[in-house]
Amino acid sequence: MMNNKHAGRDYVTGLSRTALVCALAGAFVFSGTIPAAQARPNMPPLVGALKPGAPVSFADLIEHVSPAVVSINVETREDGPASALPGGERFNELPKEFRDWFRRQLPNQPGPQRPREGRALGSGFLISKDGHVVTNNHVVEHASKITVVMQDGREFKAKLVGRDPQTDLAVLKIHDDKALPYVEFAEDIKLRVGDWVVAVGNPFGLGGTATAGIVSATGREIGSNAYDFIQIDASINRGNSGGPTFDLSGNVVGVNSQILSPTGGNIGIGFAIPAHIASKITKELIKSGSVTRGWLGVQIQGIDRDLADSVGLKDTKGALVAKVVDESPASRAGFKTGDLILKLDNQTVEDQRDLTRRVGELFVNHKAKFLILRDGKRKTITVTIGKRPDNLDISQNTAPELESNVDEFGMTLAPLSEEDVQRLKLRSSHGVLIESVAPDSPAYKKGFRAGAAILSAGSRTIDTPADFEAAVKAARKAGRKAIRILVQTGSGQLFTALRLDDKDAE
């Protein structure tokens, strides 16, 4: 039996040849103790020789953890068009290789639906002696049959216990009369850039493959995912997805999930789900078959230097509420658009991603305390956390971005028409229309565009262009370096800020 705790995942089919390819391998680390290299007699010491205790070989580690690493063979069955070309049944008279080629060229053509069968290969690892296996969600999400293959060649039919698309994790279950080898997650280990890691998995169907490398980065953000990844340079390829990444003690420190590659092959940039996240998610999947996440019900955005100056903050930590969802926990607790969230349960909120992640990890019905800044005053709001709706896209929690990131004015404003109110889906007629924005002006560079509406400036609701001018004067009189502005675009509303301390703004 093994006492190590991390695992990995792997995926082969449907991988993109550009950008992030969800088909990675797991990283393994040396767990045995290897003596330092011995200098030969009468020879000077080597320059840059390995320090005592440094790994000379990963063989002991790999031999120790490999029995718990498995290959995942998946049979898939999905609905798809029976004919991708015009011509009805005559298309089916073509040779199979021609039919398959045409379907690949025109995958979105309408036609009768019939099941499409396929196969996928991935990696995984056992985390309990009674047969729980961790892998990637993308490896098994379309599975009609899953087979787990052990290092010794034994095959087990696997049952899907649960999966979580948001973290790309899944748990399977196999049964054997005897206790199975397993590894453990290292939840409390903090990896540093430069630490050795080792990956073992099933790249390209080549089971039992081990690669070594180092941690290239930690806390790596990818897309709109609220969770951070570990970046490693241990070689991982298609089929490694779901496999484990090990540290030098044989602990699972990550689950391989994605690679960055223009070709689909390894270029030395892979990403693994950190152990503390994978451990928490897999425990919940084993317990209930799904993951329940907390929900606040606000659309939030980050704080740049201009926005911080507009409210008198010394730094840019926190998250700004751009919109409060109707009938949400936040709405019932009294949150308002423009509130700046500084702390959650007495811990500083670093940015909008940090807030989204931490709220998602809270239990439903948890009484969360939020320290906010509203109209220059700090206050605490207690919210009963709700359950995140199943159909909620996490990207909906983040306010849309304006196109640019610079400074200043240069706009022509006008009253809103009824057509503008309907076009922008405004709840009321408050606001002013941006009729035009001068090219290369500070407002243009900041992202303001004709057709959008300004709803508020500073702490004032805007109904006329004169209201906007008055708000700017009030902000300058108060000594603000910038004025915060709430903008409504066709895709939603968000806060931005225009600077007041530039020469051209005087």
FENQUIKA-V245719 format. One record per backbone hydrogen bond with DSSP energy under -0.5 kcal/mol. CO is the residue of the C=O (numbers start at 1). NH is the residue of the N-H. E is the energy in kcal/mol with one decimal. If there is no record, write none. Layout:
# FENQUIKA-V245719
CO;NH;E + CO;NH;E
This chain:
# FENQUIKA-V245719
4;184;-9.9 + 5;185;-1.1 + 7;245;-0.6 + 8;244;-0.6 + 9;242;-8.1 + 9;243;-4.2 + 11;239;-2.7 + 12;15;-0.6 + 19;261;-2.1 + 20;22;-0.6 + 21;23;-2.2 + 21;259;-1.9 + 27;199;-1.2 + 27;246;-1.8 + 32;34;-0.5 + 40;43;-1.3 + 46;49;-1.3 + 51;54;-2.2 + 58;62;-2.8 + 59;63;-2.6 + 60;64;-1.8 + 61;65;-2.3 + 62;66;-2.3 + 65;68;-1.8 + 66;69;-1.8 + 68;126;-2.6 + 70;124;-1.8 + 71;73;-0.6 + 71;149;-2.6 + 72;74;-0.5 + 72;122;-2.2 + 73;147;-2.9 + 74;120;-2.4 + 75;144;-3.9 + 75;145;-1.6 + 76;118;-1.8 + 78;116;-4.9 + 80;114;-3.4 + 87;90;-1.4 + 88;91;-1.5 + 89;92;-1.3 + 90;93;-1.4 + 91;94;-1.4 + 95;98;-0.7 + 95;99;-2.2 + 96;100;-2.7 + 97;101;-1.7 + 98;102;-2.5 + 99;103;-2.1 + 100;104;-1.7 + 101;105;-1.7 + 102;106;-2.0 + 106;109;-1.1 + 112;82;-4.9 + 114;80;-1.8 + 116;78;-2.7 + 118;76;-2.9 + 120;74;-3.0 + 122;72;-2.6 + 123;10;-0.9 + 124;70;-2.3 + 125;134;-2.8 + 126;183;-2.4 + 128;131;-1.5 + 129;180;-2.2 + 131;174;-2.2 + 132;127;-2.7 + 132;128;-0.7 + 133;172;-3.1 + 134;125;-1.6 + 135;170;-2.1 + 136;139;-0.6 + 136;140;-0.9 + 137;140;-0.7 + 137;141;-1.7 + 140;143;-1.9 + 142;77;-1.3 + 145;75;-2.8 + 146;158;-2.7 + 147;73;-3.0 + 147;149;-0.5 + 148;150;-0.5 + 148;156;-2.6 + 149;71;-2.3 + 150;153;-1.6 + 154;150;-3.0 + 156;148;-3.0 + 159;161;-0.7 + 159;173;-1.9 + 162;171;-2.8 + 164;167;-0.6 + 164;168;-1.3 + 164;169;-1.6 + 168;137;-0.6 + 169;164;-3.3 + 170;135;-2.3 + 171;161;-2.3 + 171;162;-1.5 + 172;133;-2.4 + 173;159;-2.3 + 182;4;-0.8 + 183;5;-0.8 + 184;5;-3.2 + 184;6;-1.4 + 184;252;-2.6 + 185;187;-1.1 + 186;189;-0.8 + 188;190;-0.5 + 189;191;-0.8 + 192;195;-2.3 + 195;215;-2.1 + 197;213;-2.5 + 198;28;-9.9 + 198;246;-2.6 + 199;211;-2.8 + 201;209;-2.2 + 202;205;-1.7 + 203;206;-2.7 + 205;207;-1.3 + 206;209;-0.6 + 209;201;-2.5 + 211;28;-0.8 + 211;199;-3.4 + 213;197;-2.6 + 214;216;-0.6 + 214;233;-2.0 + 215;194;-2.3 + 217;231;-2.7 + 220;229;-2.3 + 222;225;-1.5 + 228;274;-0.6 + 229;220;-2.7 + 229;231;-0.5 + 230;232;-0.5 + 230;272;-2.7 + 231;216;-2.5 + 231;217;-1.7 + 232;270;-2.1 + 237;240;-2.3 + 238;204;-3.7 + 239;202;-0.8 + 240;243;-2.3 + 241;10;-9.9 + 241;123;-2.8 + 242;8;-0.5 + 242;9;-9.9 + 243;9;-1.3 + 243;256;-2.7 + 244;200;-1.0 + 245;253;-3.1 + 245;254;-1.2 + 246;198;-1.6 + 247;29;-0.5 + 247;250;-2.0 + 251;247;-1.9 + 251;253;-0.7 + 252;186;-2.7 + 253;275;-1.6 + 254;245;-2.5 + 254;256;-0.5 + 255;273;-3.3 + 256;242;-2.5 + 258;271;-3.1 + 259;21;-3.1 + 259;261;-0.6 + 268;270;-0.5 + 269;260;-2.4 + 270;232;-2.3 + 271;257;-2.8 + 271;258;-1.6 + 272;230;-2.9 + 273;255;-1.8 + 274;277;-0.5 + 274;278;-2.4 + 275;279;-3.0 + 276;280;-1.3 + 277;281;-2.5 + 278;282;-2.6 + 279;283;-2.0 + 280;284;-1.7 + 281;285;-2.4 + 282;286;-2.4 + 283;287;-1.9 + 284;288;-2.8 + 284;289;-0.6 + 284;290;-0.5 + 285;289;-1.7 + 289;163;-0.6 + 291;293;-0.5 + 293;388;-2.9 + 295;386;-2.2 + 296;330;-2.5 + 297;325;-2.4 + 298;300;-0.6 + 299;322;-2.8 + 299;323;-1.5 + 300;399;-3.0 + 301;320;-2.8 + 302;304;-0.5 + 304;308;-2.4 + 305;309;-2.4 + 306;310;-1.9 + 307;311;-0.9 + 308;311;-0.8 + 308;312;-0.5 + 308;313;-2.9 + 309;312;-0.7 + 309;481;-0.6 + 316;303;-0.5 + 319;341;-3.1 + 320;301;-1.8 + 320;322;-0.8 + 321;338;-3.0 + 323;299;-3.2 + 323;325;-0.5 + 325;328;-1.3 + 328;332;-2.4 + 329;333;-1.6 + 330;334;-0.8 + 330;335;-2.5 + 331;334;-0.7 + 336;339;-2.1 + 339;321;-2.9 + 339;341;-0.6 + 340;342;-0.6 + 340;373;-2.1 + 341;319;-1.7 + 342;349;-2.8 + 343;371;-1.9 + 344;347;-1.4 + 347;344;-2.6 + 348;350;-0.6 + 349;318;-0.6 + 350;318;-0.6 + 351;355;-2.0 + 352;356;-2.5 + 353;357;-2.6 + 354;358;-2.4 + 355;359;-2.6 + 356;360;-2.0 + 357;361;-1.2 + 359;362;-1.3 + 360;294;-1.0 + 363;366;-1.8 + 366;368;-1.2 + 366;385;-2.7 + 368;370;-0.6 + 368;383;-3.0 + 369;345;-3.3 + 369;371;-0.5 + 370;372;-0.6 + 370;381;-2.8 + 371;342;-3.1 + 371;343;-1.5 + 372;374;-0.5 + 372;379;-2.0 + 373;340;-1.9 + 374;377;-2.0 + 377;374;-3.1 + 379;372;-3.0 + 381;370;-2.9 + 381;383;-0.5 + 383;368;-2.8 + 383;385;-0.9 + 385;365;-3.4 + 386;295;-1.8 + 389;392;-1.6 + 391;393;-0.6 + 393;396;-2.3 + 394;397;-1.6 + 395;398;-1.2 + 397;300;-3.9 + 409;442;-0.7 + 409;443;-1.2 + 410;438;-2.9 + 411;413;-0.5 + 412;435;-2.4 + 412;436;-1.2 + 414;433;-3.2 + 417;421;-2.1 + 418;422;-2.0 + 419;423;-2.8 + 420;424;-2.5 + 421;426;-2.5 + 422;425;-0.8 + 431;416;-0.7 + 432;454;-2.5 + 433;414;-2.0 + 433;435;-1.0 + 434;451;-2.9 + 436;412;-2.5 + 438;441;-1.9 + 441;445;-2.8 + 442;446;-1.8 + 443;447;-0.8 + 443;448;-2.4 + 444;447;-0.9 + 445;405;-0.5 + 445;406;-0.9 + 447;403;-0.5 + 449;452;-1.6 + 452;434;-2.8 + 453;455;-0.6 + 453;488;-2.9 + 454;432;-2.0 + 455;462;-2.5 + 456;486;-2.2 + 457;460;-2.2 + 460;457;-2.2 + 461;463;-0.5 + 462;431;-1.7 + 464;467;-0.6 + 464;468;-1.4 + 465;469;-2.0 + 466;470;-2.5 + 467;471;-2.2 + 468;472;-2.1 + 469;473;-2.2 + 470;474;-2.3 + 471;475;-2.1 + 472;476;-2.1 + 473;477;-2.5 + 474;478;-1.7 + 475;480;-2.5 + 476;479;-1.6 + 481;500;-3.5 + 481;501;-1.1 + 483;498;-2.0 + 484;458;-3.6 + 485;487;-0.6 + 485;496;-2.5 + 486;455;-2.9 + 486;456;-1.0 + 487;489;-0.6 + 487;494;-2.2 + 488;453;-2.3 + 489;492;-0.9 + 492;489;-3.1 + 494;487;-3.1 + 496;485;-3.3 + 498;483;-2.7 + 502;505;-1.2 + 503;506;-1.3
